[in-house]
């Protein structure tokens, strides 16, 4: 009888322990669900363009905020696209393509975003092809790198109009390009990029030693490297123009790599063998 009384007194305590354990387990499951990565199937996907689009992400050269060998104050002012080494200088993206015989500058937009200081839109003179180039504030190089990798993975961007055609940016582009200092030499990505679809985008990364530093992140996007680099280099736009020329002609990746090397040797006079060793394609 004493045992029965003892069990009756013990039962509420046992019930309380069971309920507490259940609550703790449910709370842990809730936290796990909240922190679980989003399934690629649930991620928003970029819409398709009706015409081919190339999106170029340019991190403006910045003497103060990037781990670079300093250049002149005007070339290395990361807040001034007009004179910046990678944008407004002779071999910068905007200036070089605006003067290129195969490209027409359609429009330039100042401050299209909080950290994008300028956007230039180009149309190819002989193909139904558009190139969108964004000049990121130099100190925002980490965001420029992230946006490039997210675009490679298919993250949607904005919709703009040109010549009566709607163009979708970022992950809607068939070819995505990064130009500038290799920021991954200085910082790590806050989060790994994610692949959102099964499209086979190509990527060009014109930055010092981009292959060893970008390989892991780029692989996770599902994009394939068309042209990237193995060592220190000058990420100037004649390389990009040559590579795009081969891409529009539907040449092989190897032919496009050789085009990039030939262009680099032409302007840098570094020797074709050295230039060929500098540029790589594929994994």
ABEGO torsion letter per residue (X at the ends): XAAAAAAAAAAAAAAAAAAAAAAAAAAAAAAAAAABBBBAAABBBBBBBABBBBBBBBBBBBAAABBBBBBBAAAABAABAAABAAAABAABAAAAAAABAABBBABBBBGABAABABBBBBBBAABBBBBBBBBBBAAAAAAAAAAAAAAAAGBBBBBBBBGGBBBBBEAABABBBBBEBBAAAABBBABBBBBABABBBBBBBBBBGAAAAAAAAAAAAGBBBABBBABBBBBBAAAAAAAAAAAAAGBBAAAAAAAAAAAAAAAAGAEAAAAAAABBBEX
